[in-house]
Amino acid sequence: MSQENKKNSKIICIIPAAGESSRFKNGNKLFSNITENEDVISSTVRNFNNLKLIDEIFIGSSPNKNKLINSKLSRF
């Protein structure tokens, strides 16, 4: 890849989050707390968001989870 193409490139992160967590006993694992103040999806997005080389983050989720995910990630 030429230097010019590298300057015009974007790095995009896609986080798959459409699963139903059917084997997980405590509801949907995306929304389970891993610390006192943070759930799995928030922690995942925060970690990728902290990587300065990533330009955009997309979350692939089920339509019925969009509102909840958006509310949890509104601070990012």
mmCIF file of the N, C-alpha and C atoms, coordinates in Angstrom:
data_MODEL
# 
_entry.id   MODEL 
# 
loop_
_atom_site.group_PDB 
_atom_site.id 
_atom_site.type_symbol 
_atom_site.label_atom_id 
_atom_site.label_alt_id 
_atom_site.label_comp_id 
_atom_site.label_asym_id 
_atom_site.label_entity_id 
_atom_site.label_seq_id 
_atom_site.pdbx_PDB_ins_code 
_atom_site.Cartn_x 
_atom_site.Cartn_y 
_atom_site.Cartn_z 
_atom_site.occupancy 
_atom_site.B_iso_or_equiv 
_atom_site.pdbx_formal_charge 
_atom_site.auth_seq_id 
_atom_site.auth_comp_id 
_atom_site.auth_asym_id 
_atom_site.auth_atom_id 
_atom_site.pdbx_PDB_model_num 
ATOM 1   N N  . MET A 1 1  ? 0.847   -1.173  0.000  1.00 0.00 ? 1  MET A N  1 
ATOM 2   C CA . MET A 1 1  ? 0.000   0.000   0.000  1.00 0.00 ? 1  MET A CA 1 
ATOM 3   C C  . MET A 1 1  ? 0.894   1.238   0.000  1.00 0.00 ? 1  MET A C  1 
ATOM 4   N N  . SER A 1 2  ? 0.594   2.170   -0.855 1.00 0.00 ? 2  SER A N  1 
ATOM 5   C CA . SER A 1 2  ? 1.397   3.386   -0.932 1.00 0.00 ? 2  SER A CA 1 
ATOM 6   C C  . SER A 1 2  ? 1.135   4.275   0.284  1.00 0.00 ? 2  SER A C  1 
ATOM 7   N N  . GLN A 1 3  ? 2.041   5.218   0.527  1.00 0.00 ? 3  GLN A N  1 
ATOM 8   C CA . GLN A 1 3  ? 1.886   6.138   1.654  1.00 0.00 ? 3  GLN A CA 1 
ATOM 9   C C  . GLN A 1 3  ? 0.610   6.971   1.516  1.00 0.00 ? 3  GLN A C  1 
ATOM 10  N N  . GLU A 1 4  ? 0.280   7.357   0.284  1.00 0.00 ? 4  GLU A N  1 
ATOM 11  C CA . GLU A 1 4  ? -0.930  8.150   0.065  1.00 0.00 ? 4  GLU A CA 1 
ATOM 12  C C  . GLU A 1 4  ? -2.181  7.354   0.416  1.00 0.00 ? 4  GLU A C  1 
ATOM 13  N N  . ASN A 1 5  ? -2.218  6.079   0.036  1.00 0.00 ? 5  ASN A N  1 
ATOM 14  C CA . ASN A 1 5  ? -3.365  5.232   0.373  1.00 0.00 ? 5  ASN A CA 1 
ATOM 15  C C  . ASN A 1 5  ? -3.480  5.042   1.878  1.00 0.00 ? 5  ASN A C  1 
ATOM 16  N N  . LYS A 1 6  ? -2.354  4.922   2.578  1.00 0.00 ? 6  LYS A N  1 
ATOM 17  C CA . LYS A 1 6  ? -2.388  4.772   4.029  1.00 0.00 ? 6  LYS A CA 1 
ATOM 18  C C  . LYS A 1 6  ? -2.990  6.005   4.690  1.00 0.00 ? 6  LYS A C  1 
ATOM 19  N N  . LYS A 1 7  ? -2.674  7.191   4.176  1.00 0.00 ? 7  LYS A N  1 
ATOM 20  C CA . LYS A 1 7  ? -3.218  8.428   4.742  1.00 0.00 ? 7  LYS A CA 1 
ATOM 21  C C  . LYS A 1 7  ? -4.724  8.500   4.564  1.00 0.00 ? 7  LYS A C  1 
ATOM 22  N N  . ASN A 1 8  ? -5.233  7.958   3.476  1.00 0.00 ? 8  ASN A N  1 
ATOM 23  C CA . ASN A 1 8  ? -6.658  8.023   3.173  1.00 0.00 ? 8  ASN A CA 1 
ATOM 24  C C  . ASN A 1 8  ? -7.436  6.821   3.700  1.00 0.00 ? 8  ASN A C  1 
ATOM 25  N N  . SER A 1 9  ? -6.766  5.887   4.343  1.00 0.00 ? 9  SER A N  1 
ATOM 26  C CA . SER A 1 9  ? -7.429  4.694   4.858  1.00 0.00 ? 9  SER A CA 1 
ATOM 27  C C  . SER A 1 9  ? -8.098  4.974   6.189  1.00 0.00 ? 9  SER A C  1 
ATOM 28  N N  . LYS A 1 10 ? -9.149  4.224   6.450  1.00 0.00 ? 10 LYS A N  1 
ATOM 29  C CA . LYS A 1 10 ? -9.844  4.279   7.727  1.00 0.00 ? 10 LYS A CA 1 
ATOM 30  C C  . LYS A 1 10 ? -9.804  2.893   8.337  1.00 0.00 ? 10 LYS A C  1 
ATOM 31  N N  . ILE A 1 11 ? -9.664  2.846   9.633  1.00 0.00 ? 11 ILE A N  1 
ATOM 32  C CA . ILE A 1 11 ? -9.737  1.560   10.330 1.00 0.00 ? 11 ILE A CA 1 
ATOM 33  C C  . ILE A 1 11 ? -11.069 1.524   11.054 1.00 0.00 ? 11 ILE A C  1 
ATOM 34  N N  . ILE A 1 12 ? -11.853 0.512   10.731 1.00 0.00 ? 12 ILE A N  1 
ATOM 35  C CA . ILE A 1 12 ? -13.191 0.362   11.280 1.00 0.00 ? 12 ILE A CA 1 
ATOM 36  C C  . ILE A 1 12 ? -13.240 -0.904  12.122 1.00 0.00 ? 12 ILE A C  1 
ATOM 37  N N  . CYS A 1 13 ? -13.869 -0.808  13.268 1.00 0.00 ? 13 CYS A N  1 
ATOM 38  C CA . CYS A 1 13 ? -14.052 -1.950  14.160 1.00 0.00 ? 13 CYS A CA 1 
ATOM 39  C C  . CYS A 1 13 ? -15.518 -2.363  14.106 1.00 0.00 ? 13 CYS A C  1 
ATOM 40  N N  . ILE A 1 14 ? -15.765 -3.650  13.902 1.00 0.00 ? 14 ILE A N  1 
ATOM 41  C CA . ILE A 1 14 ? -17.129 -4.176  13.915 1.00 0.00 ? 14 ILE A CA 1 
ATOM 42  C C  . ILE A 1 14 ? -17.230 -5.131  15.094 1.00 0.00 ? 14 ILE A C  1 
ATOM 43  N N  . ILE A 1 15 ? -18.142 -4.825  16.009 1.00 0.00 ? 15 ILE A N  1 
ATOM 44  C CA . ILE A 1 15 ? -18.344 -5.657  17.192 1.00 0.00 ? 15 ILE A CA 1 
ATOM 45  C C  . ILE A 1 15 ? -19.631 -6.450  17.002 1.00 0.00 ? 15 ILE A C  1 
ATOM 46  N N  . PRO A 1 16 ? -19.527 -7.776  16.863 1.00 0.00 ? 16 PRO A N  1 
ATOM 47  C CA . PRO A 1 16 ? -20.740 -8.589  16.717 1.00 0.00 ? 16 PRO A CA 1 
ATOM 48  C C  . PRO A 1 16 ? -21.439 -8.714  18.075 1.00 0.00 ? 16 PRO A C  1 
ATOM 49  N N  . ALA A 1 17 ? -22.698 -8.310  18.122 1.00 0.00 ? 17 ALA A N  1 
ATOM 50  C CA . ALA A 1 17 ? -23.436 -8.323  19.390 1.00 0.00 ? 17 ALA A CA 1 
ATOM 51  C C  . ALA A 1 17 ? -24.904 -8.696  19.174 1.00 0.00 ? 17 ALA A C  1 
ATOM 52  N N  . ALA A 1 18 ? -25.160 -9.593  18.244 1.00 0.00 ? 18 ALA A N  1 
ATOM 53  C CA . ALA A 1 18 ? -26.543 -9.930  17.906 1.00 0.00 ? 18 ALA A CA 1 
ATOM 54  C C  . ALA A 1 18 ? -26.999 -11.245 18.522 1.00 0.00 ? 18 ALA A C  1 
ATOM 55  N N  . GLY A 1 19 ? -26.116 -11.901 19.255 1.00 0.00 ? 19 GLY A N  1 
ATOM 56  C CA . GLY A 1 19 ? -26.477 -13.194 19.841 1.00 0.00 ? 19 GLY A CA 1 
ATOM 57  C C  . GLY A 1 19 ? -27.532 -13.069 20.917 1.00 0.00 ? 19 GLY A C  1 
ATOM 58  N N  . GLU A 1 20 ? -28.153 -14.182 21.227 1.00 0.00 ? 20 GLU A N  1 
ATOM 59  C CA . GLU A 1 20 ? -29.217 -14.205 22.232 1.00 0.00 ? 20 GLU A CA 1 
ATOM 60  C C  . GLU A 1 20 ? -28.721 -14.679 23.598 1.00 0.00 ? 20 GLU A C  1 
ATOM 61  N N  . SER A 1 21 ? -27.468 -15.098 23.701 1.00 0.00 ? 21 SER A N  1 
ATOM 62  C CA . SER A 1 21 ? -26.908 -15.591 24.968 1.00 0.00 ? 21 SER A CA 1 
ATOM 63  C C  . SER A 1 21 ? -27.757 -16.713 25.547 1.00 0.00 ? 21 SER A C  1 
ATOM 64  N N  . SER A 1 22 ? -28.207 -17.611 24.706 1.00 0.00 ? 22 SER A N  1 
ATOM 65  C CA . SER A 1 22 ? -29.141 -18.652 25.138 1.00 0.00 ? 22 SER A CA 1 
ATOM 66  C C  . SER A 1 22 ? -28.533 -19.621 26.162 1.00 0.00 ? 22 SER A C  1 
ATOM 67  N N  . ARG A 1 23 ? -27.225 -19.808 26.153 1.00 0.00 ? 23 ARG A N  1 
ATOM 68  C CA . ARG A 1 23 ? -26.596 -20.704 27.124 1.00 0.00 ? 23 ARG A CA 1 
ATOM 69  C C  . ARG A 1 23 ? -26.175 -19.988 28.400 1.00 0.00 ? 23 ARG A C  1 
ATOM 70  N N  . PHE A 1 24 ? -26.221 -18.664 28.379 1.00 0.00 ? 24 PHE A N  1 
ATOM 71  C CA . PHE A 1 24 ? -25.827 -17.864 29.532 1.00 0.00 ? 24 PHE A CA 1 
ATOM 72  C C  . PHE A 1 24 ? -26.993 -17.826 30.509 1.00 0.00 ? 24 PHE A C  1 
ATOM 73  N N  . LYS A 1 25 ? -26.753 -18.163 31.739 1.00 0.00 ? 25 LYS A N  1 
ATOM 74  C CA . LYS A 1 25 ? -27.844 -18.329 32.713 1.00 0.00 ? 25 LYS A CA 1 
ATOM 75  C C  . LYS A 1 25 ? -28.442 -17.024 33.227 1.00 0.00 ? 25 LYS A C  1 
ATOM 76  N N  . ASN A 1 26 ? -27.726 -15.920 33.145 1.00 0.00 ? 26 ASN A N  1 
ATOM 77  C CA . ASN A 1 26 ? -28.164 -14.675 33.778 1.00 0.00 ? 26 ASN A CA 1 
ATOM 78  C C  . ASN A 1 26 ? -28.626 -13.623 32.777 1.00 0.00 ? 26 ASN A C  1 
ATOM 79  N N  . GLY A 1 27 ? -29.480 -13.971 31.838 1.00 0.00 ? 27 GLY A N  1 
ATOM 80  C CA . GLY A 1 27 ? -29.960 -13.010 30.847 1.00 0.00 ? 27 GLY A CA 1 
ATOM 81  C C  . GLY A 1 27 ? -28.977 -12.856 29.697 1.00 0.00 ? 27 GLY A C  1 
ATOM 82  N N  . ASN A 1 28 ? -28.938 -11.691 29.112 1.00 0.00 ? 28 ASN A N  1 
ATOM 83  C CA . ASN A 1 28 ? -28.042 -11.440 27.992 1.00 0.00 ? 28 ASN A CA 1 
ATOM 84  C C  . ASN A 1 28 ? -26.681 -10.997 28.514 1.00 0.00 ? 28 ASN A C  1 
ATOM 85  N N  . LYS A 1 29 ? -25.634 -11.716 28.148 1.00 0.00 ? 29 LYS A N  1 
ATOM 86  C CA . LYS A 1 29 ? -24.302 -11.430 28.710 1.00 0.00 ? 29 LYS A CA 1 
ATOM 87  C C  . LYS A 1 29 ? -23.757 -10.069 28.303 1.00 0.00 ? 29 LYS A C  1 
ATOM 88  N N  . LEU A 1 30 ? -24.255 -9.488  27.217 1.00 0.00 ? 30 LEU A N  1 
ATOM 89  C CA . LEU A 1 30 ? -23.812 -8.144  26.833 1.00 0.00 ? 30 LEU A CA 1 
ATOM 90  C C  . LEU A 1 30 ? -24.060 -7.124  27.929 1.00 0.00 ? 30 LEU A C  1 
ATOM 91  N N  . PHE A 1 31 ? -25.121 -7.334  28.677 1.00 0.00 ? 31 PHE A N  1 
ATOM 92  C CA . PHE A 1 31 ? -25.541 -6.367  29.672 1.00 0.00 ? 31 PHE A CA 1 
ATOM 93  C C  . PHE A 1 31 ? -25.184 -6.789  31.094 1.00 0.00 ? 31 PHE A C  1 
ATOM 94  N N  . SER A 1 32 ? -24.431 -7.871  31.228 1.00 0.00 ? 32 SER A N  1 
ATOM 95  C CA . SER A 1 32 ? -23.979 -8.318  32.551 1.00 0.00 ? 32 SER A CA 1 
ATOM 96  C C  . SER A 1 32 ? -22.799 -7.473  32.992 1.00 0.00 ? 32 SER A C  1 
ATOM 97  N N  . ASN A 1 33 ? -22.823 -7.097  34.240 1.00 0.00 ? 33 ASN A N  1 
ATOM 98  C CA . ASN A 1 33 ? -21.736 -6.283  34.773 1.00 0.00 ? 33 ASN A CA 1 
ATOM 99  C C  . ASN A 1 33 ? -20.467 -7.112  34.936 1.00 0.00 ? 33 ASN A C  1 
ATOM 100 N N  . ILE A 1 34 ? -19.348 -6.527  34.499 1.00 0.00 ? 34 ILE A N  1 
ATOM 101 C CA . ILE A 1 34 ? -18.051 -7.159  34.729 1.00 0.00 ? 34 ILE A CA 1 
ATOM 102 C C  . ILE A 1 34 ? -17.275 -6.407  35.804 1.00 0.00 ? 34 ILE A C  1 
ATOM 103 N N  . THR A 1 35 ? -17.706 -5.189  36.066 1.00 0.00 ? 35 THR A N  1 
ATOM 104 C CA . THR A 1 35 ? -17.236 -4.432  37.220 1.00 0.00 ? 35 THR A CA 1 
ATOM 105 C C  . THR A 1 35 ? -18.487 -3.836  37.863 1.00 0.00 ? 35 THR A C  1 
ATOM 106 N N  . GLU A 1 36 ? -18.308 -3.134  38.947 1.00 0.00 ? 36 GLU A N  1 
ATOM 107 C CA . GLU A 1 36 ? -19.461 -2.555  39.634 1.00 0.00 ? 36 GLU A CA 1 
ATOM 108 C C  . GLU A 1 36 ? -20.222 -1.566  38.753 1.00 0.00 ? 36 GLU A C  1 
ATOM 109 N N  . ASN A 1 37 ? -19.503 -0.882  37.868 1.00 0.00 ? 37 ASN A N  1 
ATOM 110 C CA . ASN A 1 37 ? -20.119 0.193   37.074 1.00 0.00 ? 37 ASN A CA 1 
ATOM 111 C C  . ASN A 1 37 ? -20.136 -0.042  35.573 1.00 0.00 ? 37 ASN A C  1 
ATOM 112 N N  . GLU A 1 38 ? -19.713 -1.220  35.109 1.00 0.00 ? 38 GLU A N  1 
ATOM 113 C CA . GLU A 1 38 ? -19.587 -1.387  33.659 1.00 0.00 ? 38 GLU A CA 1 
ATOM 114 C C  . GLU A 1 38 ? -19.988 -2.790  33.230 1.00 0.00 ? 38 GLU A C  1 
ATOM 115 N N  . ASP A 1 39 ? -20.770 -2.836  32.147 1.00 0.00 ? 39 ASP A N  1 
ATOM 116 C CA . ASP A 1 39 ? -21.185 -4.116  31.586 1.00 0.00 ? 39 ASP A CA 1 
ATOM 117 C C  . ASP A 1 39 ? -20.270 -4.503  30.424 1.00 0.00 ? 39 ASP A C  1 
ATOM 118 N N  . VAL A 1 40 ? -20.508 -5.675  29.872 1.00 0.00 ? 40 VAL A N  1 
ATOM 119 C CA . VAL A 1 40 ? -19.639 -6.234  28.835 1.00 0.00 ? 40 VAL A CA 1 
ATOM 120 C C  . VAL A 1 40 ? -19.590 -5.351  27.589 1.00 0.00 ? 40 VAL A C  1 
ATOM 121 N N  . ILE A 1 41 ? -20.739 -4.925  27.081 1.00 0.00 ? 41 ILE A N  1 
ATOM 122 C CA . ILE A 1 41 ? -20.746 -4.145  25.836 1.00 0.00 ? 41 ILE A CA 1 
ATOM 123 C C  . ILE A 1 41 ? -20.077 -2.788  26.041 1.00 0.00 ? 41 ILE A C  1 
ATOM 124 N N  . SER A 1 42 ? -20.316 -2.145  27.172 1.00 0.00 ? 42 SER A N  1 
ATOM 125 C CA . SER A 1 42 ? -19.685 -0.853  27.439 1.00 0.00 ? 42 SER A CA 1 
ATOM 126 C C  . SER A 1 42 ? -18.178 -0.991  27.555 1.00 0.00 ? 42 SER A C  1 
ATOM 127 N N  . SER A 1 43 ? -17.730 -2.030  28.241 1.00 0.00 ? 43 SER A N  1 
ATOM 128 C CA . SER A 1 43 ? -16.291 -2.267  28.392 1.00 0.00 ? 43 SER A CA 1 
ATOM 129 C C  . SER A 1 43 ? -15.628 -2.535  27.043 1.00 0.00 ? 43 SER A C  1 
ATOM 130 N N  . THR A 1 44 ? -16.294 -3.331  26.226 1.00 0.00 ? 44 THR A N  1 
ATOM 131 C CA . THR A 1 44 ? -15.751 -3.661  24.904 1.00 0.00 ? 44 THR A CA 1 
ATOM 132 C C  . THR A 1 44 ? -15.604 -2.403  24.051 1.00 0.00 ? 44 THR A C  1 
ATOM 133 N N  . VAL A 1 45 ? -16.650 -1.597  23.999 1.00 0.00 ? 45 VAL A N  1 
ATOM 134 C CA . VAL A 1 45 ? -16.606 -0.374  23.193 1.00 0.00 ? 45 VAL A CA 1 
ATOM 135 C C  . VAL A 1 45 ? -15.568 0.596   23.758 1.00 0.00 ? 45 VAL A C  1 
ATOM 136 N N  . ARG A 1 46 ? -15.518 0.743   25.068 1.00 0.00 ? 46 ARG A N  1 
ATOM 137 C CA . ARG A 1 46 ? -14.539 1.641   25.688 1.00 0.00 ? 46 ARG A CA 1 
ATOM 138 C C  . ARG A 1 46 ? -13.118 1.225   25.318 1.00 0.00 ? 46 ARG A C  1 
ATOM 139 N N  . ASN A 1 47 ? -12.838 -0.069  25.387 1.00 0.00 ? 47 ASN A N  1 
ATOM 140 C CA . ASN A 1 47 ? -11.491 -0.541  25.058 1.00 0.00 ? 47 ASN A CA 1 
ATOM 141 C C  . ASN A 1 47 ? -11.117 -0.261  23.605 1.00 0.00 ? 47 ASN A C  1 
ATOM 142 N N  . PHE A 1 48 ? -12.039 -0.503  22.686 1.00 0.00 ? 48 PHE A N  1 
ATOM 143 C CA . PHE A 1 48 ? -11.745 -0.198  21.284 1.00 0.00 ? 48 PHE A CA 1 
ATOM 144 C C  . PHE A 1 48 ? -11.694 1.311   21.052 1.00 0.00 ? 48 PHE A C  1 
ATOM 145 N N  . ASN A 1 49 ? -12.547 2.049   21.728 1.00 0.00 ? 49 ASN A N  1 
ATOM 146 C CA . ASN A 1 49 ? -12.582 3.500   21.585 1.00 0.00 ? 49 ASN A CA 1 
ATOM 147 C C  . ASN A 1 49 ? -11.275 4.136   22.063 1.00 0.00 ? 49 ASN A C  1 
ATOM 148 N N  . ASN A 1 50 ? -10.627 3.519   23.030 1.00 0.00 ? 50 ASN A N  1 
ATOM 149 C CA . ASN A 1 50 ? -9.353  4.031   23.550 1.00 0.00 ? 50 ASN A CA 1 
ATOM 150 C C  . ASN A 1 50 ? -8.182  3.801   22.594 1.00 0.00 ? 50 ASN A C  1 
ATOM 151 N N  . LEU A 1 51 ? -8.358  2.932   21.625 1.00 0.00 ? 51 LEU A N  1 
ATOM 152 C CA . LEU A 1 51 ? -7.313  2.705   20.625 1.00 0.00 ? 51 LEU A CA 1 
ATOM 153 C C  . LEU A 1 51 ? -7.376  3.838   19.609 1.00 0.00 ? 51 LEU A C  1 
ATOM 154 N N  . LYS A 1 52 ? -6.403  4.665   19.602 1.00 0.00 ? 52 LYS A N  1 
ATOM 155 C CA . LYS A 1 52 ? -6.426  5.863   18.748 1.00 0.00 ? 52 LYS A CA 1 
ATOM 156 C C  . LYS A 1 52 ? -6.365  5.540   17.258 1.00 0.00 ? 52 LYS A C  1 
ATOM 157 N N  . LEU A 1 53 ? -5.999  4.325   16.908 1.00 0.00 ? 53 LEU A N  1 
ATOM 158 C CA . LEU A 1 53 ? -5.899  3.987   15.486 1.00 0.00 ? 53 LEU A CA 1 
ATOM 159 C C  . LEU A 1 53 ? -7.245  3.627   14.869 1.00 0.00 ? 53 LEU A C  1 
ATOM 160 N N  . ILE A 1 54 ? -8.287  3.430   15.671 1.00 0.00 ? 54 ILE A N  1 
ATOM 161 C CA . ILE A 1 54 ? -9.600  3.078   15.145 1.00 0.00 ? 54 ILE A CA 1 
ATOM 162 C C  . ILE A 1 54 ? -10.403 4.349   14.878 1.00 0.00 ? 54 ILE A C  1 
ATOM 163 N N  . ASP A 1 55 ? -10.927 4.453   13.665 1.00 0.00 ? 55 ASP A N  1 
ATOM 164 C CA . ASP A 1 55 ? -11.672 5.641   13.250 1.00 0.00 ? 55 ASP A CA 1 
ATOM 165 C C  . ASP A 1 55 ? -13.166 5.545   13.548 1.00 0.00 ? 55 ASP A C  1 
ATOM 166 N N  . GLU A 1 56 ? -13.737 4.353   13.406 1.00 0.00 ? 56 GLU A N  1 
ATOM 167 C CA . GLU A 1 56 ? -15.171 4.171   13.626 1.00 0.00 ? 56 GLU A CA 1 
ATOM 168 C C  . GLU A 1 56 ? -15.426 2.818   14.246 1.00 0.00 ? 56 GLU A C  1 
ATOM 169 N N  . ILE A 1 57 ? -16.476 2.767   15.053 1.00 0.00 ? 57 ILE A N  1 
ATOM 170 C CA . ILE A 1 57 ? -16.894 1.506   15.667 1.00 0.00 ? 57 ILE A CA 1 
ATOM 171 C C  . ILE A 1 57 ? -18.348 1.257   15.284 1.00 0.00 ? 57 ILE A C  1 
ATOM 172 N N  . PHE A 1 58 ? -18.612 0.061   14.781 1.00 0.00 ? 58 PHE A N  1 
ATOM 173 C CA . PHE A 1 58 ? -19.967 -0.351  14.452 1.00 0.00 ? 58 PHE A CA 1 
ATOM 174 C C  . PHE A 1 58 ? -20.317 -1.555  15.320 1.00 0.00 ? 58 PHE A C  1 
ATOM 175 N N  . ILE A 1 59 ? -21.549 -1.595  15.777 1.00 0.00 ? 59 ILE A N  1 
ATOM 176 C CA . ILE A 1 59 ? -22.015 -2.716  16.579 1.00 0.00 ? 59 ILE A CA 1 
ATOM 177 C C  . ILE A 1 59 ? -23.132 -3.398  15.822 1.00 0.00 ? 59 ILE A C  1 
ATOM 178 N N  . GLY A 1 60 ? -22.930 -4.664  15.532 1.00 0.00 ? 60 GLY A N  1 
ATOM 179 C CA . GLY A 1 60 ? -23.958 -5.457  14.863 1.00 0.00 ? 60 GLY A CA 1 
ATOM 180 C C  . GLY A 1 60 ? -24.846 -6.074  15.920 1.00 0.00 ? 60 GLY A C  1 
ATOM 181 N N  . SER A 1 61 ? -26.082 -5.575  16.029 1.00 0.00 ? 61 SER A N  1 
ATOM 182 C CA . SER A 1 61 ? -26.977 -6.083  17.066 1.00 0.00 ? 61 SER A CA 1 
ATOM 183 C C  . SER A 1 61 ? -28.347 -6.396  16.488 1.00 0.00 ? 61 SER A C  1 
ATOM 184 N N  . SER A 1 62 ? -29.133 -7.076  17.280 1.00 0.00 ? 62 SER A N  1 
ATOM 185 C CA . SER A 1 62 ? -30.512 -7.356  16.901 1.00 0.00 ? 62 SER A CA 1 
ATOM 186 C C  . SER A 1 62 ? -31.336 -6.089  17.049 1.00 0.00 ? 62 SER A C  1 
ATOM 187 N N  . PRO A 1 63 ? -32.315 -5.874  16.186 1.00 0.00 ? 63 PRO A N  1 
ATOM 188 C CA . PRO A 1 63 ? -33.129 -4.656  16.270 1.00 0.00 ? 63 PRO A CA 1 
ATOM 189 C C  . PRO A 1 63 ? -33.761 -4.456  17.650 1.00 0.00 ? 63 PRO A C  1 
ATOM 190 N N  . ASN A 1 64 ? -34.119 -5.536  18.324 1.00 0.00 ? 64 ASN A N  1 
ATOM 191 C CA . ASN A 1 64 ? -34.764 -5.393  19.632 1.00 0.00 ? 64 ASN A CA 1 
ATOM 192 C C  . ASN A 1 64 ? -33.784 -4.968  20.729 1.00 0.00 ? 64 ASN A C  1 
ATOM 193 N N  . LYS A 1 65 ? -32.491 -4.960  20.450 1.00 0.00 ? 65 LYS A N  1 
ATOM 194 C CA . LYS A 1 65 ? -31.495 -4.536  21.437 1.00 0.00 ? 65 LYS A CA 1 
ATOM 195 C C  . LYS A 1 65 ? -30.932 -3.146  21.148 1.00 0.00 ? 65 LYS A C  1 
ATOM 196 N N  . ASN A 1 66 ? -31.252 -2.579  20.003 1.00 0.00 ? 66 ASN A N  1 
ATOM 197 C CA . ASN A 1 66 ? -30.664 -1.296  19.594 1.00 0.00 ? 66 ASN A CA 1 
ATOM 198 C C  . ASN A 1 66 ? -30.868 -0.190  20.613 1.00 0.00 ? 66 ASN A C  1 
ATOM 199 N N  . LYS A 1 67 ? -32.083 -0.029  21.115 1.00 0.00 ? 67 LYS A N  1 
ATOM 200 C CA . LYS A 1 67 ? -32.373 1.053   22.057 1.00 0.00 ? 67 LYS A CA 1 
ATOM 201 C C  . LYS A 1 67 ? -31.548 0.913   23.336 1.00 0.00 ? 67 LYS A C  1 
ATOM 202 N N  . LEU A 1 68 ? -31.499 -0.302  23.876 1.00 0.00 ? 68 LEU A N  1 
ATOM 203 C CA . LEU A 1 68 ? -30.751 -0.543  25.102 1.00 0.00 ? 68 LEU A CA 1 
ATOM 204 C C  . LEU A 1 68 ? -29.258 -0.329  24.896 1.00 0.00 ? 68 LEU A C  1 
ATOM 205 N N  . ILE A 1 69 ? -28.727 -0.824  23.798 1.00 0.00 ? 69 ILE A N  1 
ATOM 206 C CA . ILE A 1 69 ? -27.303 -0.633  23.497 1.00 0.00 ? 69 ILE A CA 1 
ATOM 207 C C  . ILE A 1 69 ? -27.009 0.857   23.333 1.00 0.00 ? 69 ILE A C  1 
ATOM 208 N N  . ASN A 1 70 ? -27.835 1.564   22.594 1.00 0.00 ? 70 ASN A N  1 
ATOM 209 C CA . ASN A 1 70 ? -27.625 3.010   22.395 1.00 0.00 ? 70 ASN A CA 1 
ATOM 210 C C  . ASN A 1 70 ? -27.642 3.765   23.722 1.00 0.00 ? 70 ASN A C  1 
ATOM 211 N N  . SER A 1 71 ? -28.545 3.388   24.620 1.00 0.00 ? 71 SER A N  1 
ATOM 212 C CA . SER A 1 71 ? -28.606 4.091   25.904 1.00 0.00 ? 71 SER A CA 1 
ATOM 213 C C  . SER A 1 71 ? -27.368 3.804   26.740 1.00 0.00 ? 71 SER A C  1 
ATOM 214 N N  . LYS A 1 72 ? -26.849 2.592   26.702 1.00 0.00 ? 72 LYS A N  1 
ATOM 215 C CA . LYS A 1 72 ? -25.653 2.246   27.457 1.00 0.00 ? 72 LYS A CA 1 
ATOM 216 C C  . LYS A 1 72 ? -24.403 2.912   26.890 1.00 0.00 ? 72 LYS A C  1 
ATOM 217 N N  . LEU A 1 73 ? -24.412 3.171   25.587 1.00 0.00 ? 73 LEU A N  1 
ATOM 218 C CA . LEU A 1 73 ? -23.220 3.710   24.936 1.00 0.00 ? 73 LEU A CA 1 
ATOM 219 C C  . LEU A 1 73 ? -23.309 5.206   24.654 1.00 0.00 ? 73 LEU A C  1 
ATOM 220 N N  . SER A 1 74 ? -24.310 5.860   25.178 1.00 0.00 ? 74 SER A N  1 
ATOM 221 C CA . SER A 1 74 ? -24.507 7.281   24.882 1.00 0.00 ? 74 SER A CA 1 
ATOM 222 C C  . SER A 1 74 ? -23.334 8.141   25.355 1.00 0.00 ? 74 SER A C  1 
ATOM 223 N N  . ARG A 1 75 ? -22.540 7.674   26.297 1.00 0.00 ? 75 ARG A N  1 
ATOM 224 C CA . ARG A 1 75 ? -21.414 8.466   26.813 1.00 0.00 ? 75 ARG A CA 1 
ATOM 225 C C  . ARG A 1 75 ? -20.194 8.427   25.895 1.00 0.00 ? 75 ARG A C  1 
ATOM 226 N N  . PHE A 1 76 ? -20.187 7.560   24.900 1.00 0.00 ? 76 PHE A N  1 
ATOM 227 C CA . PHE A 1 76 ? -19.016 7.443   24.026 1.00 0.00 ? 76 PHE A CA 1 
ATOM 228 C C  . PHE A 1 76 ? -19.116 8.373   22.863 1.00 0.00 ? 76 PHE A C  1 
# 
